[in-house]
Amino acid sequence: MTNKRNVERKRNKDIDQKNKKRPSNKKRTVRKVRKKRKKRKFLIRRILVIVIFLFVVYSIFSGVKFLIELIPTKKIIVIDAGHGGSDPGFPSKYSKSIVEKEINLNIAKKLKENLEKKYKVHMVRTQDIKIDNYNRAKKANELKADIFISIHANSFEDPTVEGIEIFYDLEDEKVLEYGNQKQKDSKFLADFVLNSMVEESGANKRGVKKNHRIIVTRETDMPAILIETGFMSNGNEFAKLNTDLYQQKLVDGIEKGLENYFISIKDRETKTK
């Protein structure tokens, strides 16, 4: 009898222990709720971390973009050495071996060397090749240039005529007053460049002149000028045009005039804001 009781007690004790180990339905429900809350909190934290990370990345990107926009981009200058190849330009009675296309290219190369320190510079031609004038203008337009400068040398039947003159596109003087900003800016640029070239070289100042027949200044979309650097028909000026020293003076004048032009344009834009 005693053994039977002991067995029953042990069995009851085991049942009690099992019941203690096994949580009630209520406790199980509470634990499930807690686990769900933990998972939800974990997911919310992860989402917040991702959102904050994306916001930081966006802020950094926006800041960098803003800083990049603050950095002034280099202006694009296209230099056109007039003539070339089978088109030699003006000859000179003072030399059979030297023709205009060579002088133009030498000056253009010196100008590129000067300007590329501050600007993005493209040459229409760097070799003795012929290029159609429409294609010269087309190249400048494709590059979305800020300025187009064509380098030439002049000639005239009167050998005493000398000096620098600059052409820009204009058919009607009224346009300067009523329209076409490109033509207005072209004249503005021509005035600055001519003044600086005369100042640097001491050459005769022949003025800024309008001409609607010049293809390279007419067909370009940006301010464009054609510089006649001097007269090959004048013995004294022809001799100077063939020296590196005088060519460099002309180039320094063009550079200075270009800088003054951009400063004036910037001041004008600041005033209109």
C-alpha positions, 0 to 999 in steps of 0.5 A: 500500500505504501509503495502504491502511494509513493508511486502516485506521489511521484507521478503527481510530482512529475505532473506538477513539474511538467505543468510548471515547465509548460507555460500557460496559454496566457503566458504564451500569448504574452511572449508572442506579443513581446516577440512581435513588438521586438521584431517591429521595433527592430524593423523600425530601427532598420528603416530609420537607419536606412532613411538616415543613411539615404538622407546623409548620402543625399545631403553630401551629394547635394553639397558636393553638387552645390560646391561644384556649381560654385566653381567657375567653369572654364570658358570655351574659346575656338581659335580659327587660323584663317585659310590653309592648304590650297587656300594660301590667303594673301601673298606678299610682294616682299616674299615669295615663300611666306603667305598669309596662311602661315602667319595666321597659324603661327599667331593662332598657335601662340594665342592657344598657348596663352589662353589655355592657362585660363580657358578651354581652347580648341583650334579649328586647324593645327596643320596646313589644311584647307577647311570650308568656312561653314565647317569652321563655324559648325565646329565652334557651334558643336563645341558650344563655344563661348567665343570664336576668334578668327586670325587673318592678315590683310592686304591692300593696293596702297602699300602705305596702309597699315594697322589692325582692324576687327570685323564682326557680323552685322547687316543693319546698325539698328540691330545693335539697338533693337535685337540680336545679343550675339551681334551686340556682344561681338562688337563689345568683344571687338572693341576690347580686343582692338584697344588692347592689341593696339596698346600692346603692339603700338600698331595703327588702330583702323577700327571695328567694322561690321560685315555680314558677308563673312561666313565664320562670324555670321554662321557662328552662334556665339560672339565672334570676331575676325581679326586682321592683324596687319597688312602684308602689303605694307613692307614694314608691317609685313616684316613685323608680322613675321617676327615672334616678338611682334606676334607675341605682342598681338597675342598678349593684346588679344588675351588682355582684351578677352579678359576685359570683355569677360570682366565687363560681361560679368559686371553687366550680369551682376547688375541685371540680377 
